[in-house]
Amino acid sequence: MKKVRITQVRSAINRPKRQKLTLAALGLKKLHNAKEHDATPQILGMIDKVKHLLKVEEI
């Protein structure tokens, strides 16, 4: 299965609560924090909702 590395590059300050919760569900807590996930449809859907705050790389 493909993997993706996601890095938070923009702040969650002044963002809707739903977007903050999505970042938390992805395991991102701070700026420039990176996590690796399997590229499942659920994860890709969450990434799509907050893509303006993230940098995504395929591994």
C-alpha positions in Angstrom: 0.0 0.0 0.0 1.2 3.5 -0.8 2.3 5.7 2.1 2.1 9.5 2.3 4.1 11.9 4.5 2.1 14.9 5.6 3.7 18.0 7.1 1.8 20.9 8.7 3.1 24.1 7.1 0.4 26.6 8.1 -1.1 27.4 11.5 -4.4 26.2 12.7 -5.1 29.5 14.5 -8.3 31.2 13.3 -9.4 28.0 11.6 -12.8 26.3 12.1 -13.0 23.7 14.8 -13.6 21.0 12.3 -10.3 21.7 10.6 -8.5 21.7 13.9 -10.0 18.4 14.8 -9.0 17.0 11.4 -5.4 18.0 12.0 -5.5 16.3 15.4 -7.0 13.1 13.9 -4.1 13.1 11.4 -1.7 13.3 14.4 -0.4 16.8 13.7 0.2 19.0 16.7 2.7 21.7 15.7 4.0 23.5 12.7 6.6 21.5 10.6 5.5 18.3 12.4 5.4 15.4 10.0 3.6 12.1 10.1 3.4 9.1 7.8 0.1 7.3 7.0 -1.1 4.7 4.6 -2.8 6.2 1.6 -6.3 4.9 2.4 -9.4 6.7 1.1 -10.2 7.9 4.6 -6.8 9.5 5.2 -6.8 11.0 1.7 -10.3 12.5 2.4 -9.0 14.1 5.6 -5.9 15.5 3.8 -8.2 17.0 1.1 -10.2 18.9 3.7 -7.1 20.6 5.1 -4.8 20.6 2.1 -4.3 24.3 2.4 -2.5 23.8 5.7 -0.4 20.8 4.6 2.5 19.7 2.4 1.9 16.1 1.1 4.6 13.8 -0.3 4.2 10.3 -1.6 6.7 7.8 -0.2 
